[in-house]
Amino acid sequence: MFGERLRNLREHQEMSQGEAAQKLGITQNTYSRYERGIREPDYETLKKIANFYDVSIDYLLGNDDPSIEEDLTDLENILMNGRYTIYAHFPTDDERETLRDFLRVLYRRK
């Protein structure tokens, strides 16, 4: 999971392994081994990678997915925008939180 996420992040930035490795202060060979799952970074390097790609360590390790939170935030913005109101009233904070919890469950089932 780590290697796949690392590769996806690098490709999303349109960087080569060598470029990413240089910016992280590691060798291209080491970076390649991370992506292929042959080697795992130590904690300090893991923090450096997470900061570099602006993601959490949990995301790198496969424990969360930021796109879910982004989708939920987008949906909440749509629901609160008067042009897209699907309620007879604007939802209260408690109702919005209940809806967000429900949507989190649905997204995680995908």
matplotlib code that plots the C-alpha trace (Angstrom):
import matplotlib.pyplot as plt

x = [0.0, 2.8, 4.7, 1.6, 0.5, 4.1, 4.1, 0.7, 1.7, 4.9, 3.2, 0.5, 3.3, 4.7, 8.1, 10.6, 11.8, 15.2, 13.6, 11.5, 14.5, 16.7, 14.1, 13.7, 17.5, 17.6, 19.0, 16.9, 17.6, 16.2, 13.1, 12.6, 12.8, 10.1, 7.8, 8.4, 7.8, 11.3, 12.2, 10.4, 11.5, 12.4, 10.0, 11.9, 12.0, 8.3, 7.6, 9.7, 7.8, 4.4, 5.4, 6.8, 3.6, 1.3, -0.4, -0.7, 1.5, -1.8, -2.6, 0.9, 0.4, -3.1, -5.0, -7.1, -8.1, -8.2, -10.4, -13.3, -12.9, -12.6, -15.8, -17.7, -16.6, -17.7, -21.0, -21.5, -20.8, -23.4, -26.0, -25.5, -25.6, -29.2, -29.2, -29.0, -31.2, -32.8, -34.2, -37.4, -35.0, -31.2, -29.8, -28.7, -25.1, -26.2, -28.1, -25.1, -22.9, -25.3, -25.3, -21.5, -21.3, -23.7, -21.8, -18.5, -20.0, -21.2, -17.8, -15.9, -18.1, -16.9]
y = [0.0, 2.5, 2.0, 2.4, 5.5, 6.9, 6.2, 7.8, 10.9, 11.3, 10.8, 13.2, 15.8, 14.7, 14.0, 11.3, 9.1, 10.8, 14.3, 13.2, 11.4, 14.5, 16.8, 14.3, 13.9, 10.2, 8.2, 7.3, 3.7, 4.0, 5.8, 3.1, 0.4, 2.3, 2.3, -1.3, -2.4, -3.8, -1.3, 0.8, 4.2, 5.0, 7.2, 10.4, 9.8, 8.9, 12.3, 14.0, 12.2, 13.1, 16.7, 16.8, 15.5, 17.3, 14.2, 12.4, 9.5, 7.6, 8.2, 7.0, 3.8, 3.2, 4.1, 7.0, 8.5, 12.3, 12.3, 11.1, 14.2, 16.4, 14.8, 15.3, 18.9, 19.5, 17.9, 19.9, 23.1, 22.1, 21.3, 24.6, 26.6, 28.0, 27.1, 23.4, 23.2, 19.8, 20.4, 22.2, 24.1, 24.5, 21.6, 22.3, 21.6, 18.3, 17.3, 18.1, 16.0, 13.1, 13.4, 13.5, 10.4, 8.6, 9.6, 8.5, 5.0, 4.9, 6.0, 3.5, 0.7, 1.4]
z = [0.0, 0.9, -2.3, -4.4, -2.7, -2.9, -6.7, -7.2, -5.3, -7.3, -10.6, -9.6, -9.1, -12.5, -11.1, -11.8, -9.0, -9.2, -8.8, -5.8, -4.2, -4.6, -3.0, -0.1, 0.3, -0.5, -3.4, -6.4, -5.7, -2.2, -3.5, -6.1, -3.4, -1.4, -4.4, -5.2, -1.6, -1.2, 1.6, 4.1, 5.3, 8.9, 10.8, 10.2, 6.4, 6.5, 8.2, 5.5, 2.7, 4.3, 4.6, 1.1, -0.5, 2.0, 3.2, 6.5, 7.6, 8.0, 4.4, 3.3, 5.3, 4.0, 7.0, 5.6, 2.3, 2.1, -1.0, 1.2, 3.4, 0.3, -1.2, 2.1, 2.3, -1.3, -0.6, 2.5, 0.6, -2.0, 0.6, 2.3, -0.9, -1.4, -5.1, -4.3, -1.2, -0.9, 2.6, 3.6, 5.8, 6.1, 8.2, 11.7, 12.7, 14.3, 11.2, 9.0, 11.3, 11.1, 7.3, 7.2, 9.4, 7.2, 4.0, 5.6, 6.1, 2.5, 1.1, 3.1, 1.7, -1.8]

ax = plt.figure().add_subplot(projection="3d")
ax.plot(x, y, z, "-o")
ax.set_aspect("equal")
plt.show()
